[in-house]
Amino acid sequence: MPATIKLVRTGKKNYAHYRIVVMDKRKKPNGAYIEKIGTYNPMTNPPEITVDEDKLHSWIQKGAVLTEGTRKLHLDKK
């Protein structure tokens, strides 16, 4: 199964909040996801990122690919 780790936007207009999720690449962009592994809140100063490191690394080992948005958060460097 081709999986991706991506950001899914939640929150109200002008108050963005994101979930970091693992999704099947073949599903709709905002469809059902396999697992939620963290959150990203860009509205705080500095931006707040919470990630379950064990889940992140296990999905990367299984072949999941980070999307461009999650790569910019440097999740793979943690």
Backbone bond lengths (Angstrom), bond angles and torsions (degrees), N, CA, C in turn:
res aa  C-N    CA-C-N  psi(-1)  N-CA   C-N-CA  omega(-1)  CA-C   N-CA-C  phi
1 M - - - 1.456 - - 1.527 108.58 -
2 P 1.327 118.81 122.68 1.464 120.64 177.65 1.533 109.76 -76.40
3 A 1.320 115.95 113.44 1.462 121.09 -177.83 1.522 109.50 -110.81
4 T 1.331 115.58 149.00 1.455 121.63 175.25 1.513 108.82 -129.43
5 I 1.325 115.78 150.25 1.459 122.23 174.21 1.516 105.40 -105.34
6 K 1.325 116.20 117.76 1.458 119.54 -172.05 1.515 111.52 -140.90
7 L 1.338 115.54 171.49 1.460 123.16 176.51 1.522 109.33 -97.02
8 V 1.331 116.19 134.10 1.456 121.86 175.18 1.521 106.75 -119.03
9 R 1.324 116.14 120.90 1.461 120.71 -175.90 1.524 111.39 -74.78
10 T 1.325 115.19 135.79 1.455 123.23 170.75 1.521 106.60 -132.09
11 G 1.297 118.07 -179.31 1.452 120.63 178.29 1.513 112.92 96.27
12 K 1.326 115.08 170.56 1.451 121.25 -177.88 1.525 111.12 -83.16
13 K 1.316 114.41 172.34 1.455 121.38 177.08 1.530 108.82 -59.56
14 N 1.315 116.59 134.48 1.467 125.22 -178.70 1.525 113.70 67.37
15 Y 1.329 119.60 6.05 1.461 123.44 177.01 1.529 108.68 -133.57
16 A 1.313 114.55 69.88 1.465 120.49 -174.87 1.519 111.32 -69.39
17 H 1.310 114.97 144.94 1.455 124.18 173.71 1.521 105.00 -147.98
18 Y 1.308 118.01 139.13 1.456 120.91 -173.85 1.517 111.50 -123.86
19 R 1.323 115.50 147.01 1.457 122.64 169.65 1.522 107.29 -102.14
20 I 1.314 116.76 140.67 1.458 121.18 173.42 1.521 105.37 -98.70
21 V 1.331 116.28 114.37 1.461 120.96 -172.01 1.521 111.21 -130.04
22 V 1.334 114.02 160.63 1.456 121.85 172.84 1.519 106.45 -103.59
23 M 1.340 116.42 123.84 1.456 121.49 -178.09 1.518 110.57 -127.50
24 D 1.320 114.51 153.15 1.458 120.71 170.00 1.524 107.05 -72.15
25 K 1.299 117.16 129.10 1.462 122.17 -176.16 1.525 112.34 -60.24
26 R 1.340 117.09 -25.68 1.465 121.00 -175.53 1.528 113.12 -85.40
27 K 1.340 118.98 -5.49 1.464 122.49 -178.98 1.526 111.01 -85.19
28 K 1.335 115.78 171.18 1.459 121.40 176.25 1.531 110.05 -63.07
29 P 1.337 118.06 151.49 1.462 120.72 -177.81 1.527 114.54 -57.47
30 N 1.318 118.73 -36.44 1.460 121.00 178.19 1.518 111.45 -113.49
31 G 1.321 116.89 27.28 1.455 121.95 179.81 1.521 111.60 -79.85
32 A 1.319 115.10 -164.81 1.454 120.99 -179.23 1.524 109.97 -67.63
33 Y 1.318 115.54 140.91 1.450 119.92 179.36 1.523 109.95 -110.26
34 I 1.327 116.09 162.26 1.452 121.81 -177.88 1.523 110.68 -77.39
35 E 1.346 115.84 -48.21 1.457 120.05 -176.40 1.520 110.32 -155.23
36 K 1.337 116.01 140.75 1.455 121.83 173.97 1.521 107.20 -92.02
37 I 1.342 116.73 125.20 1.459 118.94 -177.92 1.519 113.31 -115.46
38 G 1.336 118.16 -1.83 1.459 119.38 178.14 1.506 112.74 175.58
39 T 1.345 114.47 -176.31 1.463 121.99 178.05 1.522 109.60 -137.12
40 Y 1.334 114.88 159.90 1.459 122.53 177.08 1.516 107.66 -140.14
41 N 1.339 116.43 123.89 1.458 121.71 179.64 1.524 108.79 -120.11
42 P 1.346 117.81 100.74 1.460 120.30 -178.76 1.528 113.70 -79.10
43 M 1.319 118.08 -6.53 1.464 120.93 -175.63 1.527 112.65 -80.55
44 T 1.321 118.57 -16.49 1.461 120.98 178.69 1.524 109.37 -86.69
45 N 1.325 116.40 163.55 1.456 120.45 178.62 1.518 108.64 -124.09
46 P 1.308 120.59 108.48 1.458 130.74 -0.20 1.524 111.31 -75.59
47 P 1.327 118.13 161.32 1.468 120.49 179.58 1.525 111.70 -57.60
48 E 1.318 115.40 139.95 1.463 121.84 -175.19 1.530 109.96 -98.82
49 I 1.337 115.84 124.27 1.458 122.11 178.04 1.517 108.43 -123.69
50 T 1.343 116.75 123.17 1.460 120.88 174.12 1.521 107.85 -122.02
51 V 1.334 115.44 127.27 1.459 120.97 -177.31 1.521 108.89 -138.66
52 D 1.326 116.27 137.64 1.463 121.29 172.00 1.523 106.54 -80.45
53 E 1.335 116.24 102.15 1.468 122.07 -173.68 1.526 112.42 -59.73
54 D 1.333 117.05 -39.79 1.468 119.82 -178.34 1.526 111.20 -62.97
55 K 1.331 116.30 -44.84 1.464 120.10 179.23 1.525 111.09 -65.70
56 L 1.339 116.52 -40.74 1.460 120.77 179.72 1.524 110.67 -59.75
57 H 1.316 117.24 -50.27 1.461 120.43 -177.49 1.528 111.88 -68.59
58 S 1.336 117.24 -33.92 1.465 118.24 178.51 1.531 110.88 -67.52
59 W 1.340 117.94 -37.60 1.463 120.23 177.98 1.525 111.45 -69.96
60 I 1.326 117.25 -36.36 1.465 119.72 177.59 1.524 109.83 -65.88
61 Q 1.337 117.25 -38.73 1.462 120.54 177.17 1.525 111.79 -65.99
62 K 1.335 116.57 -29.92 1.465 120.75 178.52 1.529 112.28 -78.01
63 G 1.336 116.87 -7.26 1.456 120.11 176.80 1.510 115.31 109.27
64 A 1.326 118.17 7.05 1.461 120.29 178.19 1.527 109.64 -69.07
65 V 1.331 115.55 144.76 1.462 122.03 -176.80 1.520 108.80 -112.15
66 L 1.335 116.52 137.17 1.462 121.12 175.60 1.522 109.68 -76.92
67 T 1.326 117.12 136.91 1.456 120.12 174.44 1.529 108.93 -78.96
68 E 1.320 116.07 172.95 1.457 120.77 -177.59 1.530 111.70 -60.01
69 G 1.330 116.69 -40.61 1.465 120.43 -179.64 1.515 113.05 -64.08
70 T 1.323 117.39 -41.32 1.462 119.83 179.23 1.528 111.13 -74.83
71 R 1.321 117.57 -29.65 1.465 119.96 176.43 1.528 110.52 -64.64
72 K 1.332 116.88 -35.22 1.464 120.61 179.43 1.527 112.14 -66.82
73 L 1.336 117.12 -23.30 1.468 120.68 177.21 1.515 111.79 -81.07
74 H 1.322 118.25 -6.51 1.459 124.78 179.35 1.522 111.60 59.64
75 L 1.332 116.36 44.73 1.455 120.67 179.05 1.516 111.26 -69.66
76 D 1.318 117.98 -32.29 1.454 120.22 -178.21 1.524 113.12 -74.32
77 K 1.313 117.63 -13.46 1.470 121.62 -179.84 1.519 112.67 -85.93
78 K 1.335 117.30 -18.21 1.469 121.06 -175.71 1.501 111.11 -75.19
